[in-house]
């Protein structure tokens, strides 16, 4: 009887241990899958696909994770559709496109659309997206937004808002922000996150810097001390572009998105 009881206890211990190991293995697998999750959103310039390297200018594909929509330019026509990612499996399409006819790139375009719809998985390494299936690599493309981030080294940005009783100065260079919100105090500095760097640069890149000095302020309360007088300056490749003075918190609509982004980031200092 004692032997049977002992055997029963051993079996129970082994069962519990096996269950624990299985659970640990499952958790480890879950963690591994989580680490392998890669953000796909962004615009990618297509560099090659299915042995095609003679490609039209600006042939690209854009993934929008907010809407699970895919779109792009296939060489002659623009295309769009849906995409889904389930358990590391990528499905693209069905795709629809415009109906323009181009003599040179129609074959290339048709091959690209077929390659997209044959895609079942993807990987991103060294800023390059590879779309593939179980048999072959189908498409290679470079993340256009991230590849441009290096150009931010050529930019510096300064925002100042001053009255007799208040002071704010924000300087941005490369991936760092330095801010001072009171005269005579030590400025605060920190590095941007990659997302903040991307947000800032993308909004700088779309500005027409030549028109910055001609943008009219929407209000002029700063002229009678009703608001802090703010100026916004961007220096690119050694050349400085400066806005007219405007009311702090109320910039011209063409720079409002960028200014508000900078002010929101400064508040986190």
C-alpha positions in Angstrom: 0.0 0.0 0.0 2.8 2.4 0.9 4.6 1.6 -2.3 1.4 2.4 -4.4 1.0 5.6 -2.5 4.7 6.6 -3.2 4.3 5.8 -6.9 1.1 7.9 -7.0 3.0 10.8 -5.5 5.8 10.5 -8.0 3.4 10.4 -10.9 1.7 13.6 -9.6 5.0 15.4 -9.2 6.1 14.5 -12.7 2.8 15.6 -14.1 3.0 19.0 -12.3 6.5 19.5 -13.5 5.7 18.6 -17.1 2.7 21.0 -17.0 5.0 23.7 -15.6 7.6 23.1 -18.3 5.0 23.2 -21.0 3.6 26.5 -19.6 7.1 27.9 -19.5 7.8 26.8 -23.0 4.5 28.5 -24.2 5.4 31.7 -22.4 8.9 31.6 -23.9 7.4 31.2 -27.3 4.9 34.0 -26.7 7.8 36.3 -25.7 9.8 35.3 -28.7 6.8 36.0 -31.0 6.4 39.4 -29.3 10.1 40.3 -29.9 9.7 39.4 -33.5 6.8 41.8 -34.0 8.0 44.4 -36.5 6.2 47.7 -37.3 5.4 47.7 -41.1 3.9 51.1 -41.4 5.6 53.6 -43.8 6.5 54.3 -47.4 9.0 52.0 -49.1 10.8 52.7 -52.3 10.9 49.5 -54.4 14.5 48.7 -55.4 14.0 45.3 -57.0 11.5 42.5 -57.4 11.4 39.1 -59.2 14.8 39.9 -60.9 13.5 43.3 -62.2 16.0 46.2 -61.4 15.2 48.6 -64.3 12.3 50.2 -62.5 10.3 53.5 -63.0 11.0 56.4 -60.7 9.2 56.5 -57.4 7.8 53.0 -57.6 6.7 52.5 -54.0 4.4 50.8 -51.6 2.9 52.4 -48.5 1.5 50.5 -45.5 -0.8 52.2 -43.0 -1.3 50.2 -39.9 -4.0 52.6 -38.6 -6.4 51.5 -41.4 -4.7 48.3 -42.6 -4.6 49.8 -46.0 -1.9 49.4 -48.6 -1.3 51.7 -51.5 1.4 52.8 -53.9 2.7 53.5 -57.4 3.3 50.6 -59.6 5.1 52.4 -62.5 2.2 53.6 -64.5 -0.9 53.4 -62.2 -1.6 53.9 -58.5 -3.0 50.9 -56.6 -4.6 50.3 -53.2 -6.2 47.6 -51.2 -6.2 46.0 -47.7 -3.6 44.0 -45.9 -3.7 41.8 -42.8 -1.1 40.3 -40.5 -2.1 37.2 -38.6 0.4 35.0 -36.7 3.3 36.5 -38.7 1.5 35.8 -42.0 1.1 38.8 -44.3 -1.8 38.9 -46.8 -2.0 41.7 -49.3 -5.1 42.4 -51.5 -7.2 42.1 -53.4 -5.7 45.2 -55.1 -7.4 47.7 -57.4 -5.6 50.2 -59.6 -6.2 53.1 -61.9 -6.4 52.3 -65.7 -3.8 54.4 -67.4 -1.8 52.7 -70.2 2.0 53.1 -70.4 4.0 51.4 -73.1 7.3 51.0 -71.2 6.3 49.7 -67.8 3.0 47.9 -68.1 4.7 44.5 -67.9 6.7 45.5 -64.9 3.6 46.9 -63.2 1.6 43.7 -63.8 4.4 41.6 -62.3 4.6 43.8 -59.3 0.9 43.6 -58.5 1.0 39.8 -58.9 4.1 39.7 -56.6 2.3 41.7 -53.9 -0.7 39.3 -54.0 1.6 36.3 -53.8 3.3 37.6 -50.6 2.8 35.6 -47.4 5.5 37.0 -45.0 8.0 39.8 -44.6 11.1 40.9 -42.8 12.9 44.2 -42.2 16.7 44.4 -41.7 19.1 47.3 -42.3 16.3 49.6 -43.3 15.2 47.2 -46.1 11.8 45.5 -46.3 11.7 42.1 -48.0 8.3 40.7 -49.1 8.4 36.9 -49.7 6.5 33.6 -49.7 7.5 30.1 -48.7 9.4 29.7 -52.0 11.2 32.9 -52.7 11.9 36.6 -51.9 9.6 38.6 -54.1 10.2 42.3 -53.4 12.9 44.4 -51.9 12.3 48.0 -50.8 13.8 50.7 -48.6 11.9 52.6 -46.0 11.7 56.1 -47.4 10.8 57.9 -44.2 13.5 56.4 -42.1 16.2 56.7 -44.8 15.6 60.5 -44.9 16.0 60.9 -41.1 19.8 61.1 -41.5 19.2 64.4 -43.4 18.0 66.0 -40.1 21.7 66.5 -39.3 21.5 69.4 -41.7 18.7 71.1 -39.7 18.5 73.1 -36.5 15.3 74.6 -35.1 14.7 77.3 -32.6 11.5 78.5 -31.1 11.4 81.6 -28.7 8.4 83.2 -26.9 9.2 86.2 -24.8 7.4 88.9 -22.9 8.6 91.2 -20.0 7.4 88.6 -17.6 7.9 85.2 -19.4 10.6 83.5 -21.3 10.7 80.3 -23.4 13.5 79.1 -25.7 13.6 75.7 -27.4 16.4 74.5 -29.6 16.4 71.3 -31.6 19.4 69.8 -33.3 19.7 66.3 -34.7 17.9 64.1 -32.2 18.1 66.4 -29.1 16.0 69.1 -27.6 17.3 71.9 -25.3 14.7 74.1 -23.5 14.7 76.9 -21.1 11.5 78.3 -19.7 12.8 80.9 -17.3 15.7 83.4 -17.5 18.7 82.5 -15.5 17.9 78.8 -15.0 19.9 75.9 -16.3 18.5 74.7 -19.7 17.1 71.1 -19.8 18.2 68.7 -22.5 17.3 65.2 -23.6 17.5 62.9 -26.6 14.4 62.4 -28.8 12.8 59.0 -29.1 12.9 57.6 -32.7 9.2 58.4 -33.0 9.7 62.0 -32.0 12.6 62.4 -34.4 10.5 61.0 -37.2 7.5 63.2 -36.4 9.7 66.4 -36.2 11.6 65.6 -39.4 8.6 64.7 -41.5 6.9 68.0 -40.6 10.1 70.0 -41.4 10.6 68.2 -44.7 7.2 69.4 -46.1 7.8 73.1 -45.4 8.7 75.6 -48.0 11.4 77.3 -46.1 11.7 80.2 -48.6 8.2 81.4 -47.7 8.7 81.2 -43.9 9.6 84.9 -43.5 6.5 85.9 -45.4 3.9 84.0 -43.4 1.5 86.4 -41.8 0.6 85.9 -38.2 -3.1 85.2 -37.6 -3.2 87.5 -34.5 -1.0 90.3 -33.2 -1.8 90.5 -29.4 2.0 90.4 -28.8 2.2 94.0 -30.1 0.5 95.3 -26.9 1.8 92.6 -24.5 -1.4 90.7 -24.8 0.6 87.6 -25.6 4.2 86.5 -25.7 5.9 87.3 -29.0 7.1 84.1 -30.6 9.6 83.6 -33.5 10.3 80.3 -35.3 13.7 79.8 -37.0 15.0 76.9 -39.1 18.6 76.7 -40.2 19.3 74.3 -43.1 22.8 73.7 -44.5 24.0 76.9 -42.9 21.2 79.1 -44.2 18.7 80.6 -41.7 14.9 81.0 -42.3 13.0 83.0 -39.7 9.3 83.7 -39.3 7.7 87.0 -38.5 6.8 87.5 -34.8 3.5 85.9 -33.9 1.4 85.3 -30.8 2.8 82.4 -28.8 0.5 79.4 -29.3 -1.1 80.9 -32.4 1.3 80.4 -35.4 0.4 80.6 -39.1 -1.5 77.5 -40.2 1.4 76.4 -42.4 3.8 75.9 -39.5 1.1 75.2 -36.8 1.5 71.4 -36.9 5.3 71.5 -36.5 5.2 74.3 -33.8 2.6 72.5 -31.8 4.5 69.2 -32.0 7.6 71.0 -30.7 5.7 72.6 -27.8 4.1 69.3 -26.9 7.5 67.6 -26.8 9.0 70.5 -24.7 6.2 69.9 -22.1 7.6 66.4 -21.5 11.0 67.9 -20.4 
